[in-house]
């Protein structure tokens, strides 16, 4: 077993309140419970010795992995993960899943079910459950009840282990292990159940009951996915992204988290290791439109209500109407601590729990929030309108000031162009909503603020020498966040100034369809080290190309991006120089932007039969060959 498997070498299972990562060798090396943002029970992904894990896998005949090949997949359109083991003795598999807890009330009881079976020949299996509670800081005790039942007790939490008759549990210090052999047609299972300390023990599992659980889980996901209205060219990838976004949403409140993990590095060995198990107003707000377009209106509605409640509740650490992120229950306190006892993924330290960026001023969130609140008719309701009206009245007094920007840099405040862009969006959406629903509002004041923002962006965000919109008003550095300019309606995707900006990004930020957020060397962000290309920006780039009429280039870039997905269709935050996935995993924002890029491409390709490609004087680059104008029928950008 690799001490630290590649970040991408995982599938995710979850029950809509928590989630676990399972590596392709059958190891659960990440699980926080009872919530996404709870301390970990298994965290060997951040420290192979101290973090804790649960492994269930077929044993290779030579004991060191030789002669055994492994494949991992999901049951189609579900969150049931299958890890297949193929060796000289036979073919077996382990199915991992968590029965969905799609309920309005949070619970401290969660089940992770692991089923081993052999379909050909005969294979030995090994099982080991070695929890390390509270990020590996707390000891635990073992109570071995009988051959098929054990409870591992940590501070405030119990982990119950129950097995079917084919697996005899044995004590290994304070942990539990087992070895067993299955032949073709045989199966055995282990059920891990977390409860509050002293919680009621689960009943003994039976293979019949577990088969019913698998079927219920499968039907849950298939039924949920029926709401999806997408019928485009990339159905499988969009479905997988939709399921991933659902898995990363906390059902009791409707709040989506940014990623299932914390501490995974943007550069192996570096310090950019953040905790992403929280709800970012920006990320979640941008998902609302995509969810509605996909047909998942209930999820969009639930988040809008969560967001409205945050505005009404106030209570932010700064006193502003909103802060950039919250816990899934709306708690604004996210104190950051460094877990010095963990070595970090492949030595990437420090390992951070909590996120100090919650205290940053990032004015763009008001644009994304207002855009989300203005989607759908419920903003016309009294509570909804009060929330939007109050935010915009506050923003009219506070928009014209520097902030930390979208990327949460720790290098000081600037007048970021993207932040101004999204304050323009906030006022624009508010003015439209006031007119649409005939609601009382200081529209004249909002209009003056909107127009003032517009003038600032045009006069100070535009760099004449670069012929492009730049990161902030005192630099010539480009920033990929501005790829959203056409999407939010600030500029037409065919505006000459936008096309010029897109060309500049093509030259400086794009590497074979992969897009960097910005150049940290040219715009210091207060952190050491470098990072990979940002998947979110790469998919935003595809969308921008498509909307600007560069369809050949957009489709080629999208197809290449899909090759960076892992073996089960999941993406982390970034792509490293060798094509490896980096950062927290899987990242919701990446899967959201994949969905919006796919929908934009489908829409523009559907129009392509009625109009030629437009959008620039450059020519498509495919396999490193630049086609001459007479063979392409139109310009596109270099990739």
N, C-alpha and C positions, 0 to 999 in steps of 0.2 A: 504493500500500500504506500503510495506517494505521501510523504509527510504533508505536503501542500499541493494538492492537485491544482491544475489550472482553474482559474476563476470560472471559465466557461464550461468546465467539466461537471456541470450540475444540472439537474432538473429541480423544479420547485413544486411542492405540494402544500396545500393550505386548506383552512376551514372557514375563511372569511373573518377570522379574528386573530389568527396567527398563521405562521408559515414556516416550513422547514426546507432546507436544501439537502439534496441527496446526490452524492457524487456517483460517477459511473462505476465505481467499485463497490457500491452498495452501502456507503457510509453516510449516515446523517451527521453532517459536521456543522450544522447551524440550526438551532431551534430556540426561539425565545417564546416564553409562555407565562401568563395567560394572554398577553397582548403582543402585538408586533414590537412594541417599544419596552417590553419587560426585560429584566436581566435574563441572560441565556441559561439554558440547561445544557445544551451542546454548543460548543464554540471552538472546536479544533481547527476550524478555518482560520482562526486568529492566533491560536497557539496549540500546536499538535500534541503537546504534552499536558498542558494545564487546562485546556479548553473543554475537554469532554466530547464523546461521540457515541454513536450507536451503529454497529456494523452488522449487517446480515448479508452474507455472500457465499457463493459456491467456492469451495476451496480448490485451488489448482493442485494437480497431482504432485508437482515437485515442491510445493510450499512457497515458491517465490514468484508466482505469477506467470511463469513460462507455460506455454501450451494451453492457456485459457484466453479466449477473446471475449470481449464484453461489448454489448450494444445497449443503448438506452433509447426509449421512445415513450410517447404518450399514447394511451388509447385515444383514437381519433376524436378530436373536439371535446376532450375532457381534461380533468386535472388528475387523472390516474396515471402514475408513472410506472413504467415497466423497465427493469434492468435485466437484460438477458445474458446468461453465462453459457458459453459454448466451449467444450473441451473434449479431450479424447474419450472421457467416460460417458458423455451425454450432453444434453441441452436442458438447462434449467432457467428459471427466472424468479425475480423478486418484484412483487407489485407493492407500491407504496401509495397510500392515499389517506386523506383525512376527511371524515364525514362532515359535510358543510354544516355550519352553525349560522344559518341565515336568519338571525333573530334580532329583535330590537334591544334585547337585554344582553349585556356582557356576561360571560360565564368564566369560572376558573377551571372548568372541566373540559379538557380537550384530548382527543384520541388520535394517535398516529398508528395506523394499522400496516403491518408488514407481513406479506404472504409469500412464502417460498413454495415453489412447485417444480417438478421435473416433467418434461414433456417427451424426452427420449433418453434411454439408457439409465444411468444411475450416477448421482453426484453427492459428494459430502458437502455439508454446509457448516459454517461457523457463525455464531452469534455472540456479540459482546455489547453490553449496555454499560457505559461508563460515564454517567452524568457528572457534571461539575457545576454546581449551582452558583448563581450570582456572578456570572462571568468568570467562574473558576476561583472565586475568592472564599467560598463557604464550604466547609466539610459536610459530609452527609453520612448517614448510617444506613445499614442494610438490614432489613427484616425478611429472611427467607421463610416463607410460610409453608410451602411444600414444593414438589418437583415442578409445579407449573404456576407458581404465584410468588411474587416478591414485591416488596415496597422499599424504595430508596427515599429516605426522608432528608430533605434539606430545610433551610430556614424558611418557614412560612409556606412550604410547598412540598407535596409528596409526588413521587413518580412511581406509579404502579406498573408492574410488568406481569402480564398474563400470557401464557402460551397454551396452544392446543396440545393434545396428548403426544404428538410426534416430537416435541421439543422438551427435554428435561433440563431445567434451569439449575445452575450450580453457582455457589458463591466463589468469587475471586477477590479476596479482600473485602472491600465494601461495594464491589461491583458484581454484576451477574453475567455469566457466560454459558454457552451451550455448544455442543457439537452433535450433529445428526446427519443421517444419510437418507435421501429420498430416491425412489425409483420411479420410472415412467408412470404417470397417472396419480402419483401421491402428492400431497400438499400438507403444509404445516404453517402456522401463523403465530406471530407475536403481536400483542396489542400494548402499546405504551399509552397510559392515561395519566395526565397531570390533574391534580386537584389541590385545593387549599390544604394546609397542614391539618391532618386528622380527618380529611374528607372521606366520604363513603367509598369503600373499595368497589371496583367494578366487578361484575359477575365473570365467571369463567367463560372464555369465548369458545364458540364451536365453529367449525368450518362452514356449517350451514348458515349460521347467523352472519358470518363474515362474507359469505357469497352474496347474501341479501344486501349487506352494507355496500359491497362493491357495485351491485346493480343500482341501488338507490343513488349512489354518488355519480355513477355514469349517467343515469337519467336526469339527475339534477342539472348537470352541465349541458346535456343535449337539449333539455327543455329550455334552459336559460338562453342558450345560443340561438334558439328559434326566433327570438326577438330581433336578431341581427338582420338588417335590411341590405347589407352589402352583398352584391352578387358580381363583383368585378373579377379582374384577371388574377388577383393574388389572394384568393379566398382562404387558403390554408394559413398563410402568414397573418392575415388580418384576424382570422378566428383565434389563432394562438395569441396574438397580441391582446385581443379583447378578453380572453380568459385570464391572461396575465394581469391585466388592469383590474379585473374583478377580484382576483386572488389578493391583490394588494390594497383592497378597499376594506375598511373596518365596518362590518355590517351594522353594528349597533348605532353608529352615527352617520354612516355614509361618507366618511372622510378617507380619501385615498392617501397612502404613504408614498414617498418617493422611491423607496427600494426596500427589499426585505432585510438588508444587512447594514452593518456599520463597520467602519475601519478598513474596508478593502481599498487598496492604494490606487491612486491615479498614476503613480509611478512606483514600481516595485523597489522597496528600500527607501522611498521618499516619505515626506511628512504630510502629504495631501490625503489624509485618511479620515473621512468625515462620517458622521452618524446620519443616515438617511431614512430612519424609521419613523419619520414625522410627516405631517401634512403641510406642504408648501402651498400657500395661497395661489402663487403663480402657476405651478404645475397643475394643480387640481382645477383651477379656473379655466385654463386653456383646454382641459379635457372635456368641458361641458358641451361645446359645440360639436366635437367629434362624436361624443356618446349619443347625442341626439340624432346626428346624421346616420349613425350606425343602427339606430332604433332603440337604444337603451335609455329611454326617457326617465325611467324610475331612478336609475343611478344618478343621472344629471339633476333630477329634482331633489334627491336626498342631499346631494352636495350643496346645491344652492341654499337649501334650508340651513344646513350646517354653517355655511358662510354668512347668511343673514343673521344667524344667532350669534356669531362672533362679533359682528358689528354692533348688535344690540347689547351684548354683554359687556363690551369694553374690557376693562381689566388687563390691558396689555402692559408689559413691563415699562414701556416708554410713555404711556398715556395717549398715544395716537389711536385712531379708530381701529387700525389693524396692525398686526406684525407679520413678518414674512412667513413664519411657520408656527405650528401648534402641535401639541400632542393630539392623538386621535380623538380624545374626549373633549378637546377644546382648551385644555390647560395651556396657558401661555408660557409656563416656566420650564425651560429646557437647559438647565445648568449643565455646562460642559465639564467633564472630568477626564483625566488621563489615567488609563488603567496600566500602570507601570509594570504590573506583574505579568502582563501578556507580551510576548515577543513580537506579535503582529504577523500578518500574512507574509511569509518568507522574509521575516526581519523588518517589515515595514512599520516603523514606530514614529510617533506615538500612536497608540490605540485610543481613540476618543469615544466616550459615551456621553450622549447629550450633544447640544450644538449651540456654541456661543454666538453663531451668526443670527440667532433668533432676535438678538438685540439690535441688529443693524437697521439702518434706515434705507429702504429700497422702495422708492416712490412708484416704481413701475407696477407694484402689486395692486395699486388702486385702479389702474387701467384694466388689468386682467380680471379683477374682482367685479368691476362695474360691467364689463363685457359679459361675464357669466351671469350676473344678477339680471341683466337686461334681456337675456335669452328666455323666451317663453312668456306666457301671459301672466304668470303669477307675480311678476314685479308690479303689476297694476293693483295688487292687493295692498291694503293699508300698511301692514307690517313691512312688506317688501319695499314699498315706496319710501317709507320712513328711513329704512336702512340705506337705500341708495341716495336719497336726498341729503341725509346727514353726512355721508362720506364726501359728496361733491361740495357741499358748503365748506367743509373743513379743507378740502384739497384746494379750493379757490384761494385760500390764504397761505398755503404751504407748498405749492408745486415748484416755486422758483428757488430751489436751493440744491446744493450738491448732496449726493448720497453715495452709498457703497456700490450700487449697481447690481445688475442681474446675477453676476457670477460670484457674488459674495466675497470679493477680494478683501484682503486685509492690509491694503496699502494706502488707505486714506480716501476721503470722499472727493468726488469729482462731479462735474456737471455732465453726467452720462446722457448721450443722445437717446439711447433706448429708454431710459427712465422718462425723459421728456416725451418721447413718442407715445408711451403708454398713458401718461397723464392726458395727452391729447385724446386718446381713445376714451378715457374715463369721461371727459366732458362731452365728447361727441355722442357717446351712448346715452348719457343722461339727458341731453337735449332732445334726442330722438324719442326717448321713452316718455319724457314729459309731454311732448306733442302727441304721441301715439295714444296715451292713456288720459290725456287732458288733466294732468296732475299739477297741483300748485308747486312752483319752483322759481328760483331766482334765475330764470333762463338768460336774462340779459347779462348777469354777472358771469354765469358759466360760459356764455358765448365769448365774452371779452377774454376770459382766461384761455379758452380753447384757441382763439385766434392769436393770443400772445405766445402760447406754446408753439403754434405753427410757425410764427415768424422767427422765433428763436432757433428752431431746428433748421429752417431754411438758411438763416443768416449765419449761425454759429456752428451748427452741426455739419454743414457742408464745407469741404476743404477744396478750395479752388485748384490748388496745384495738383492734388491727387484726383480731382474730378470724381469725388466719392463722399458719401456721408461717413463720418468717422466715429470712433468710440466715445469720445467726449470733446468738449469745446476747446480744450487746450492741447490737442494732440493731432498727429496725422495717422495714428494707428487705426486699422480697420477692426471691426467687431462683427462676428457672425450673427449676433442677436438681431442685427438690423435686416436680416433676411426676412423678418416678419413685416417689414414696411408695407409691401403690397397686400399681404393677407389682411391686415387690420384696416385697410382702406385709406391709409395716409397718402399713398401714391398709386397710380396705375402701374401694373406690372410692365407696361410698355412705355412708361415715362422715360425720356432720354436720361434724366439724372439717375433714375433707378437702374437703367441698363448700364450706365457708366459705373455705378457702384458695384453691380453684379460682376462686371468685367474685372474690376479691381480685386474683388474677393477671389475670383477665379485665379488670378495671377499670384496672390499672396497667401491665401488661407486654404486653398484646396490642393490636396495631394491625392491624385488618382481617385477622385470622387469623395474622399474623406476630408472633413472640414475641421480646422482648428477654430476654437472660440475666438482667439486673438493671439498675438505674439507676446508672451510674458517677458521676453528679453527687451522688446521695444516699449512695453507698458508694464513695469514692475507691479506685481500684485501683493507684495509683502511676504511671499512664501518662497522657500528654496526649492530647487529642482524644476523639472519640466513635467509635461503631461502629454497624453496622446491626443488624437483627434476625437472630437466630441460627437457621439452618434446622433444626438438630438439635432445638432447643427447640420450634420450630413443629410438627414432626412428633410430638414427645413430647406436645404439647398436644392434637393430634388424638387420640392414643391415650388420653389421660386423659379427654377428653370422651366418647369412645366407651365406655370402661369405666364411666364414671359415669352412663351412660344418656342422654346428650345427643346422640343419633344424628344428628338433623337438622343441628345445629350442627357436629358432628364431620365429617360428610360434606361439608358446604359448605366448611369450612375446608380439608379435604384437597384437594378439587377446586381451590380457589383456589391452594393451595400448588403443585400440579402445573403451573399456568400460569407459575410462575417458573423452571421447568426451562429449560435452553437448548434449542436447536434439535435436539439429538440426545439429549435426556433426561438431561443431566448437571447437577449442582448444585455450586456452590462452598460456602464456609462460611456466608456471610451474604448478606442482601438489603439493599441500600441504599435511601435515601429515594425514589429514582425507579424502584425495581424492578430495579436493576442488581445483578448478582452481584459479591460482594466476598470477599476472602480467598483462601486457597489452594484449588486446583482440580485435579480434582474431589475433594471431601472424602468419605472413606469413612464417617465418622460420620453425615453427612447421609443417605447412601444406605442405611445400616443402619437409621436411624430411619424412613426412608420405608417400608422393608420391614416393620418391626414395626407401624407405623401401619396399613398396608394389611391386614396379617393380623388386627389387632385389630378394625378396622372390618368386615372380612368376617365375622369370628366374631360380632360383636355384631349386625350386620344380619341374619345368619342366625337369630339368636334373636328378632329383633324381632317376628316373627309370633306369638310365644307370650307376649309380655309388653309392656306399655306402656312408654313412656319415663319415666324417673325421674331424680332427681338434683338437684333444686333448685327454686326458686320463680321463676327468671327464665325468659324466653321467647325462642324462637329469633329471631335477627335475620338476615333475608335481604334483600339489596339495600337495606339501610338501613331496612327496615320491620319493626317489632316486632309480631308477631302476638298478638292477645289470647288468653287461656287457652282460651276456649271453642272456638277454631278449631284449636288445636294438639294438644290432648289431653295436655298435660304441659309441664313447665318445662324450660328449657335455658338455657345461659349466653349472654350477649351476645357478639357477635363483632365 
